[in-house]
Amino acid sequence: MSAASDPSPSNPPRENLHPRRYVIGGAAFDAPVLAPGLYVVATPIGNLADITLRALAILAAADVVLCEDTRHSAHLLAHYDIRTRRQALHEHNERQKIDSVIADLSAGRAIALISDAGTPLLSDPGFPLVRAVREAGLPVFAAPGASALLGALATAGLPTDAFAFFGFLPAKVGARGTALAAVADRSETLVFYESPRRLDDTLAAMAVAFGPEREAAVALELTKRFERVFRGPVAELARQFAGEETRGEAVIVVAGASERLLDPADWLAALDTAMTDLPLRAAVDEVTARFSLKRKDVYDAALARKAEKS
């Protein structure tokens, strides 16, 4: 039985001698010949059944699978009897491997890139590699699928028409507070990843930065047996998780700030503060984003304030 194939070259190099197949429920499927290129492949975030048929075909047909952790990914590949050669590509060696990956792609090989779970590049390795491959004029293909970001956003019960993703917040208390203050007035839904060790502290910091009544949701163990999504005011969630260490990474979804009439004195004061610590353009960018203003208005105000102090 053959899976649907991606566009294929006439004679790509096929140096791996592993069986190019995958197995589902005891039934074996032949993998297609892949066109040369880098395939960014999403993998399950918990439930191994949450993988696409196309992802299985690509992983089975690729010349090599680049893994964040080869031992972790071995469980997924073994589950579907995929025997493709694995190589580690993580934050500590990614830049050193770029040249060799580009050389392999230039030679006509098909290479799959996966992370430990979910979609690569979303708070996972892969961005330097994908950018370099694109800059080299070589093809990059998307094989979309599971994503903790989208899974949490879809189940949180908060607006999804506009959202902003911020990944992991800084671990240090001061830097984390500063980062939260910078986005406190944004109107779109905010999405963060967090370590189980810092979840309680981060929720407490959000109650301070966003106000105790801001609606939020915490998603844990998504797609797994004990999947849970907690919803409520952020201060209530902070109390609920105080002193508790959860299992696995959490996704925190926070409602955007309610629309309100903005007092110009507020953003001008913030601009003065930003200009004491940052170059003028960076201060303008920060205040523009924080208060959702027109950049030209903020820039003009910054030039006027700079002139007053000259």
JODA-V776009 format. One record per residue. N is the residue number from 1. RES is the residue in one letter. PHI is phi in whole degrees, -180 to 180 (* if undefined). PSI is psi in radians with two decimals (999 if undefined). NEAR is the number of other C-alpha atoms within 8 Angstrom. Layout:
n->N res->RES phi->PHI psi->PSI near->NEAR
n->N res->RES phi->PHI psi->PSI near->NEAR
//
This chain:
n->1 res->M phi->* psi->2.37 near->5
n->2 res->S phi->-115 psi->2.40 near->7
n->3 res->A phi->-84 psi->2.77 near->11
n->4 res->A phi->-60 psi->2.40 near->6
n->5 res->S phi->-106 psi->2.76 near->10
n->6 res->D phi->-83 psi->2.87 near->8
n->7 res->P phi->-54 psi->2.37 near->6
n->8 res->S phi->-122 psi->2.58 near->10
n->9 res->P phi->-78 psi->3.00 near->8
n->10 res->S phi->-69 psi->-0.85 near->4
n->11 res->N phi->-141 psi->1.29 near->4
n->12 res->P phi->-71 psi->2.66 near->10
n->13 res->P phi->-66 psi->2.38 near->7
n->14 res->R phi->-128 psi->1.28 near->7
n->15 res->E phi->-82 psi->-0.50 near->5
n->16 res->N phi->-72 psi->2.43 near->7
n->17 res->L phi->-107 psi->0.20 near->5
n->18 res->H phi->-69 psi->2.67 near->6
n->19 res->P phi->-62 psi->2.15 near->7
n->20 res->R phi->-89 psi->1.37 near->12
n->21 res->R phi->-154 psi->2.93 near->13
n->22 res->Y phi->-138 psi->2.75 near->14
n->23 res->V phi->-125 psi->2.25 near->11
n->24 res->I phi->-123 psi->2.05 near->8
n->25 res->G phi->56 psi->0.61 near->4
n->26 res->G phi->89 psi->-0.18 near->5
n->27 res->A phi->-96 psi->2.23 near->6
n->28 res->A phi->-93 psi->2.43 near->9
n->29 res->F phi->-124 psi->2.32 near->11
n->30 res->D phi->-73 psi->2.41 near->11
n->31 res->A phi->-87 psi->2.60 near->14
n->32 res->P phi->-78 psi->2.91 near->13
n->33 res->V phi->-81 psi->2.24 near->8
n->34 res->L phi->-94 psi->2.57 near->13
n->35 res->A phi->-66 psi->2.56 near->11
n->36 res->P phi->-59 psi->2.52 near->13
n->37 res->G phi->151 psi->3.07 near->13
n->38 res->L phi->-98 psi->2.19 near->13
n->39 res->Y phi->-108 psi->2.01 near->13
n->40 res->V phi->-90 psi->1.89 near->14
n->41 res->V phi->-113 psi->2.16 near->14
n->42 res->A phi->-79 psi->2.44 near->17
n->43 res->T phi->-123 psi->2.89 near->15
n->44 res->P phi->-58 psi->2.58 near->14
n->45 res->I phi->-95 psi->-0.05 near->13
n->46 res->G phi->-173 psi->-1.11 near->10
n->47 res->N phi->-79 psi->2.07 near->8
n->48 res->L phi->-65 psi->-0.30 near->8
n->49 res->A phi->-74 psi->-0.23 near->5
n->50 res->D phi->-85 psi->0.91 near->11
n->51 res->I phi->-126 psi->2.51 near->12
n->52 res->T phi->-83 psi->2.74 near->7
n->53 res->L phi->-61 psi->-0.65 near->7
n->54 res->R phi->-65 psi->-0.69 near->9
n->55 res->A phi->-62 psi->-0.75 near->12
n->56 res->L phi->-62 psi->-0.75 near->11
n->57 res->A phi->-63 psi->-0.73 near->15
n->58 res->I phi->-66 psi->-0.80 near->13
n->59 res->L phi->-63 psi->-0.62 near->11
n->60 res->A phi->-75 psi->-0.57 near->14
n->61 res->A phi->-90 psi->-0.33 near->13
n->62 res->A phi->-64 psi->2.70 near->13
n->63 res->D phi->-75 psi->-0.49 near->13
n->64 res->V phi->-158 psi->2.62 near->11
n->65 res->V phi->-113 psi->2.09 near->14
n->66 res->L phi->-85 psi->2.13 near->12
n->67 res->C phi->-120 psi->2.50 near->15
n->68 res->E phi->-61 psi->-0.74 near->12
n->69 res->D phi->-141 psi->1.95 near->11
n->70 res->T phi->-63 psi->-0.59 near->10
n->71 res->R phi->-69 psi->-0.70 near->6
n->72 res->H phi->-64 psi->-0.82 near->8
n->73 res->S phi->-69 psi->-0.38 near->11
n->74 res->A phi->-59 psi->-0.57 near->8
n->75 res->H phi->-66 psi->-0.76 near->8
n->76 res->L phi->-65 psi->-0.86 near->9
n->77 res->L phi->-64 psi->-0.69 near->10
n->78 res->A phi->-65 psi->-0.60 near->9
n->79 res->H phi->-60 psi->-0.57 near->7
n->80 res->Y phi->-108 psi->0.28 near->10
n->81 res->D phi->53 psi->0.75 near->9
n->82 res->I phi->-96 psi->2.17 near->14
n->83 res->R phi->-113 psi->0.37 near->10
n->84 res->T phi->-62 psi->2.49 near->14
n->85 res->R phi->-62 psi->2.42 near->8
n->86 res->R phi->-111 psi->2.52 near->9
n->87 res->Q phi->-134 psi->2.53 near->9
n->88 res->A phi->-80 psi->2.33 near->9
n->89 res->L phi->-141 psi->1.89 near->12
n->90 res->H phi->-137 psi->-3.11 near->11
n->91 res->E phi->-62 psi->-0.38 near->6
n->92 res->H phi->-89 psi->-0.31 near->5
n->93 res->N phi->-128 psi->0.02 near->8
n->94 res->E phi->-58 psi->-0.85 near->13
n->95 res->R phi->-65 psi->-0.56 near->8
n->96 res->Q phi->-71 psi->-0.41 near->6
n->97 res->K phi->-93 psi->-0.16 near->9
n->98 res->I phi->-58 psi->-0.82 near->10
n->99 res->D phi->-61 psi->-0.74 near->7
n->100 res->S phi->-69 psi->-0.63 near->7
n->101 res->V phi->-65 psi->-0.77 near->8
n->102 res->I phi->-63 psi->-0.65 near->10
n->103 res->A phi->-63 psi->-0.73 near->8
n->104 res->D phi->-65 psi->-0.74 near->9
n->105 res->L phi->-65 psi->-0.71 near->14
n->106 res->S phi->-65 psi->-0.48 near->8
n->107 res->A phi->-82 psi->0.01 near->7
n->108 res->G phi->97 psi->0.31 near->10
n->109 res->R phi->-89 psi->2.75 near->15
n->110 res->A phi->-107 psi->2.18 near->14
n->111 res->I phi->-126 psi->2.29 near->14
n->112 res->A phi->-101 psi->2.45 near->15
n->113 res->L phi->-118 psi->2.16 near->13
n->114 res->I phi->-132 psi->2.81 near->15
n->115 res->S phi->-111 psi->-3.10 near->14
n->116 res->D phi->-61 psi->-0.59 near->10
n->117 res->A phi->-162 psi->2.50 near->11
n->118 res->G phi->81 psi->-2.69 near->13
n->119 res->T phi->-93 psi->2.17 near->15
n->120 res->P phi->-56 psi->2.70 near->15
n->121 res->L phi->82 psi->-0.38 near->8
n->122 res->L phi->-85 psi->1.57 near->7
n->123 res->S phi->60 psi->0.48 near->7
n->124 res->D phi->-135 psi->2.87 near->7
n->125 res->P phi->-62 psi->2.86 near->14
n->126 res->G phi->131 psi->-0.45 near->11
n->127 res->F phi->-62 psi->-0.87 near->7
n->128 res->P phi->-57 psi->-0.66 near->9
n->129 res->L phi->-67 psi->-0.86 near->10
n->130 res->V phi->-61 psi->-0.74 near->9
n->131 res->R phi->-62 psi->-0.77 near->8
n->132 res->A phi->-65 psi->-0.69 near->9
n->133 res->V phi->-65 psi->-0.74 near->13
n->134 res->R phi->-63 psi->-0.77 near->10
n->135 res->E phi->-65 psi->-0.46 near->7
n->136 res->A phi->-81 psi->-0.02 near->7
n->137 res->G phi->77 psi->0.37 near->6
n->138 res->L phi->-101 psi->2.68 near->10
n->139 res->P phi->-75 psi->2.51 near->9
n->140 res->V phi->-127 psi->2.21 near->11
n->141 res->F phi->-112 psi->2.49 near->8
n->142 res->A phi->-99 psi->2.31 near->7
n->143 res->A phi->-122 psi->1.41 near->10
n->144 res->P phi->-70 psi->2.84 near->8
n->145 res->G phi->-180 psi->-2.34 near->13
n->146 res->A phi->-62 psi->2.52 near->13
n->147 res->S phi->-154 psi->2.16 near->11
n->148 res->A phi->-63 psi->-0.63 near->10
n->149 res->L phi->-56 psi->-0.94 near->9
n->150 res->L phi->-72 psi->-0.62 near->7
n->151 res->G phi->-62 psi->-0.77 near->10
n->152 res->A phi->-69 psi->-0.74 near->13
n->153 res->L phi->-62 psi->-0.65 near->12
n->154 res->A phi->-75 psi->-0.37 near->8
n->155 res->T phi->-110 psi->-0.05 near->7
n->156 res->A phi->-77 psi->-0.40 near->13
n->157 res->G phi->77 psi->0.41 near->6
n->158 res->L phi->-114 psi->2.80 near->10
n->159 res->P phi->-55 psi->2.45 near->9
n->160 res->T phi->-120 psi->0.05 near->8
n->161 res->D phi->-70 psi->-0.44 near->4
n->162 res->A phi->-150 psi->2.30 near->7
n->163 res->F phi->-150 psi->2.80 near->10
n->164 res->A phi->-130 psi->2.36 near->8
n->165 res->F phi->-107 psi->2.27 near->8
n->166 res->F phi->-119 psi->0.06 near->9
n->167 res->G phi->62 psi->-2.49 near->10
n->168 res->F phi->-87 psi->2.36 near->9
n->169 res->L phi->-77 psi->2.79 near->10
n->170 res->P phi->-58 psi->2.57 near->8
n->171 res->A phi->-76 psi->-0.55 near->7
n->172 res->K phi->-75 psi->2.46 near->6
n->173 res->V phi->-57 psi->-0.88 near->7
n->174 res->G phi->-63 psi->-0.80 near->6
n->175 res->A phi->-66 psi->-0.62 near->9
n->176 res->R phi->-66 psi->-0.76 near->13
n->177 res->G phi->-62 psi->-0.71 near->10
n->178 res->T phi->-64 psi->-0.75 near->8
n->179 res->A phi->-64 psi->-0.69 near->10
n->180 res->L phi->-70 psi->-0.69 near->12
n->181 res->A phi->-62 psi->-0.59 near->9
n->182 res->A phi->-68 psi->-0.38 near->9
n->183 res->V phi->-115 psi->0.09 near->9
n->184 res->A phi->-62 psi->-0.54 near->11
n->185 res->D phi->-98 psi->0.12 near->11
n->186 res->R phi->-73 psi->2.50 near->11
n->187 res->S phi->-90 psi->-0.32 near->9
n->188 res->E phi->-82 psi->2.85 near->11
n->189 res->T phi->-65 psi->2.43 near->14
n->190 res->L phi->-110 psi->2.37 near->12
n->191 res->V phi->-126 psi->2.31 near->15
n->192 res->F phi->-132 psi->2.65 near->12
n->193 res->Y phi->-101 psi->2.64 near->12
n->194 res->E phi->-150 psi->2.57 near->14
n->195 res->S phi->-72 psi->2.55 near->10
n->196 res->P phi->-61 psi->-0.44 near->11
n->197 res->R phi->-73 psi->-0.38 near->7
n->198 res->R phi->-116 psi->0.07 near->10
n->199 res->L phi->-58 psi->-0.81 near->13
n->200 res->D phi->-64 psi->-0.78 near->13
n->201 res->D phi->-65 psi->-0.67 near->9
n->202 res->T phi->-67 psi->-0.74 near->10
n->203 res->L phi->-63 psi->-0.69 near->12
n->204 res->A phi->-64 psi->-0.70 near->12
n->205 res->A phi->-67 psi->-0.61 near->11
n->206 res->M phi->-68 psi->-0.62 near->12
n->207 res->A phi->-63 psi->-0.57 near->14
n->208 res->V phi->-76 psi->-0.84 near->8
n->209 res->A phi->-72 psi->-0.68 near->10
n->210 res->F phi->-99 psi->-0.23 near->12
n->211 res->G phi->96 psi->2.54 near->10
n->212 res->P phi->-66 psi->-0.40 near->10
n->213 res->E phi->-95 psi->-0.01 near->8
n->214 res->R phi->-63 psi->2.27 near->13
n->215 res->E phi->-72 psi->2.47 near->10
n->216 res->A phi->-153 psi->2.95 near->15
n->217 res->A phi->-143 psi->2.53 near->13
n->218 res->V phi->-120 psi->2.10 near->12
n->219 res->A phi->-106 psi->2.22 near->14
n->220 res->L phi->-127 psi->2.56 near->12
n->221 res->E phi->53 psi->0.69 near->14
n->222 res->L phi->-56 psi->2.34 near->13
n->223 res->T phi->73 psi->-0.05 near->8
n->224 res->K phi->-94 psi->3.11 near->8
n->225 res->R phi->-60 psi->-0.67 near->5
n->226 res->F phi->-107 psi->0.67 near->6
n->227 res->E phi->-57 psi->2.33 near->10
n->228 res->R phi->-142 psi->2.46 near->8
n->229 res->V phi->-130 psi->2.07 near->10
n->230 res->F phi->-102 psi->2.33 near->8
n->231 res->R phi->-129 psi->2.44 near->10
n->232 res->G phi->164 psi->-3.11 near->9
n->233 res->P phi->-59 psi->2.51 near->11
n->234 res->V phi->-62 psi->-0.58 near->17
n->235 res->A phi->-66 psi->-0.64 near->14
n->236 res->E phi->-67 psi->-0.71 near->9
n->237 res->L phi->-64 psi->-0.66 near->13
n->238 res->A phi->-61 psi->-0.73 near->13
n->239 res->R phi->-67 psi->-0.66 near->8
n->240 res->Q phi->-64 psi->-0.65 near->6
n->241 res->F phi->-100 psi->0.09 near->10
n->242 res->A phi->-59 psi->2.17 near->8
n->243 res->G phi->74 psi->0.08 near->5
n->244 res->E phi->-106 psi->2.27 near->6
n->245 res->E phi->-103 psi->2.08 near->10
n->246 res->T phi->-87 psi->3.01 near->7
n->247 res->R phi->-98 psi->2.37 near->7
n->248 res->G phi->76 psi->2.86 near->8
n->249 res->E phi->-71 psi->2.58 near->10
n->250 res->A phi->-106 psi->2.68 near->13
n->251 res->V phi->-114 psi->2.20 near->14
n->252 res->I phi->-110 psi->2.18 near->13
n->253 res->V phi->-115 psi->2.19 near->15
n->254 res->V phi->-123 psi->2.33 near->12
n->255 res->A phi->-62 psi->2.59 near->13
n->256 res->G phi->-71 psi->2.89 near->11
n->257 res->A phi->-68 psi->2.48 near->11
n->258 res->S phi->-68 psi->2.56 near->5
n->259 res->E phi->-66 psi->2.43 near->5
n->260 res->R phi->-151 psi->2.76 near->4
n->261 res->L phi->-70 psi->2.19 near->4
n->262 res->L phi->-93 psi->2.16 near->5
n->263 res->D phi->-78 psi->2.09 near->6
n->264 res->P phi->-54 psi->-0.49 near->6
n->265 res->A phi->-62 psi->-0.53 near->6
n->266 res->D phi->-67 psi->-0.88 near->8
n->267 res->W phi->-76 psi->-0.47 near->10
n->268 res->L phi->-68 psi->-0.66 near->9
n->269 res->A phi->-65 psi->-0.71 near->8
n->270 res->A phi->-65 psi->-0.62 near->9
n->271 res->L phi->-65 psi->-0.75 near->12
n->272 res->D phi->-59 psi->-0.76 near->8
n->273 res->T phi->-65 psi->-0.78 near->8
n->274 res->A phi->-64 psi->-0.64 near->11
n->275 res->M phi->-71 psi->-0.31 near->10
n->276 res->T phi->-78 psi->-0.41 near->6
n->277 res->D phi->-111 psi->-0.33 near->6
n->278 res->L phi->-127 psi->2.76 near->8
n->279 res->P phi->-60 psi->2.75 near->7
n->280 res->L phi->-56 psi->-0.86 near->8
n->281 res->R phi->-63 psi->-0.70 near->7
n->282 res->A phi->-67 psi->-0.67 near->8
n->283 res->A phi->-64 psi->-0.73 near->12
n->284 res->V phi->-62 psi->-0.77 near->13
n->285 res->D phi->-62 psi->-0.73 near->9
n->286 res->E phi->-64 psi->-0.82 near->10
n->287 res->V phi->-70 psi->-0.65 near->15
n->288 res->T phi->-59 psi->-0.82 near->12
n->289 res->A phi->-69 psi->-0.73 near->10
n->290 res->R phi->-65 psi->-0.69 near->11
n->291 res->F phi->-106 psi->0.08 near->9
n->292 res->S phi->54 psi->0.89 near->9
n->293 res->L phi->-104 psi->2.98 near->9
n->294 res->K phi->-77 psi->2.28 near->7
n->295 res->R phi->-61 psi->-0.66 near->9
n->296 res->K phi->-61 psi->-0.69 near->6
n->297 res->D phi->-64 psi->-0.75 near->8
n->298 res->V phi->-69 psi->-0.71 near->12
n->299 res->Y phi->-64 psi->-0.75 near->10
n->300 res->D phi->-62 psi->-0.72 near->8
n->301 res->A phi->-64 psi->-0.69 near->9
n->302 res->A phi->-65 psi->-0.73 near->11
n->303 res->L phi->-65 psi->-0.68 near->8
n->304 res->A phi->-64 psi->-0.73 near->8
n->305 res->R phi->-68 psi->-0.64 near->8
n->306 res->K phi->-67 psi->-0.69 near->8
n->307 res->A phi->-65 psi->-0.66 near->7
n->308 res->E phi->-62 psi->-0.55 near->6
n->309 res->K phi->-90 psi->-0.12 near->5
n->310 res->S phi->-76 psi->999 near->4
//
